[in-house]
Amino acid sequence: MGFALSTFYLFVAYLGTETVFGPLAPYRLEFVLALSIFLVSLPLLPTSNIIKSPQSLALIGLGFAVPFSVAVSGWIGGALQAFNGFIPCAFAYFLVCLHCNSKKKLIILIVALEVVCFFVILKGSLELRAVGGDAPSPALLDESSYLLAQRSDQGEWFYRLRGQHFMNDPNDFAQFLVCMVPMAFALWRPKKTMRNIGLVILPVCILLYGAFLTHSRGSLLALVVLAAAAARKRIGRVASLITAGAIFMGASVLGFTGGREISAESGSDRTALWSSGLQLLKSHPLFGVGFGRMPDYTGLTAHNSIVVCAAELGITGLFFWSLFVLPSIRDAMAIASPLKVHESEPMRIVEPLVPSPPLQSAPIERTEINRLGGLVLLSLIGFLVTGWFLSRAYAMTLFLLGGIAEVIFQIAADRGMIAPRLQLGPALRYSGMLAVSLILAMYVLLRVTNLTR
């Protein structure tokens, strides 16, 4: 029951309560669903070490930093509101780790999330067809529309596909699509041509078409990076870079960005916001200006996940954010490496991080662990690349992918196929170093950008 409820919770979160529950949405059934999952999950906690993982400590730390940042900034009443905005996203990590603890369950979860993408793409495509004969204009749309009208660099209106709820911005939905493209390959089976065409190739084409309809520049850059990273081992570094460049040029010619340029000049406003974010960090170094409050100071958000986290939560929040990202990336890289994953052993490791049945789990090959690890690593890379241009440091997708990485890692650990994960002490030290390095990197980048103008 826990797995079914968790999958439905994530399905509702991404699709939107109004879409799923319709006229019952005002009754806040998502809270009833979340409470039910929490009660079902409680019996699993005593047999799990999940709370002791660096990522769990990071989320607990962020859970305190988010409301505290608002309270310190002077808005005591907004602390609970900030906490309520963050917790549903962080909840995704624990749900995946506790209930999606096998390859079969991960596949079901991925399919459910693909259905969300297909539904939004279908709705947006139907709307595009309905307004196809009319000049693009915001007047033709309302808040429930899956399209957003926006002007190009030439001043012409065009439509962008978006989702609902927290994905009602085209860039948010594009980021989710980018992350789902690698995960779709989890259904791939060698020598199963027809199955792979129907369950992998066709869905990936639909996801890419959806990314095209969002006209997101960040998603285009992320897809190019993913193409280069995925092809590097097969065709070599140089050939993969040439292929990625060809994809970028082809997508640009086809109007992927909707008539908006990708250049230093077009990003000048964004770098100005990055500079403003660092100034806010300088004036509020420990706890920031408050969760979600950067626009109150600068008029707009930072359009960079690192800057927005540092500006809103201070170095404290950026440290806990790094404490989640670093171990997740490290574990994903470990399970993706053939050198670090060994053949399965017959005995299970005692006290697994993710609860599992007392009987010996089904065997899984080393190559399959590497393949799944490589896919979640690509998805994390896609999230971080798009996150460089978006203020999505606390997005549910990040915590969802972190949970998937930990489940795959634990599947390997239960079978003695991989060394233990990073211990808490080193994780704390490295995360502190990463947080400081990220701030310094942003500072140097801005100085170099200003000098070259």
Secondary structure, DSSP 8 states (H G I E B T S, - for coil): -HHHHHHHHHHHHHH-HHHHHGGGGGG-HHHHHHHHHHHHHGGGGGG--GGGSHHHHHHHHHHHHHHHHHHHTT-TTHHHHHHHHHHHHHHHHHHHHHH--SHHHHHHHHHHHHHHHHHHHHHHHHHHHHTTTS---GGG--TT-SEEEEE-TTS-EEEEE--SGGG-SHHHHHHHHHHHHHHHGGG--TT-HHHHIIIIIHHHHHHHHHHHHHT-HHHHHHHHHHHHHHHHHHH-HHHHHHHHHHHHHHHHHTTTTTT---STTTTHHHHHHHHHHHHHHHHSTTT-S-TT-HHHHHSS--SSHHHHHHHHHHHHHHHHHHHHHHHHHHHHHHHH-TTT-----SS--SS-SS---SS------HHHHHHHHHHHHHHHHHHHHHHTSS--TT-HHHHHHHHHHHHHHHHHHHTT-S-----HHHHHHHHHHHHHHHHHHHHHHHHHHHHH-
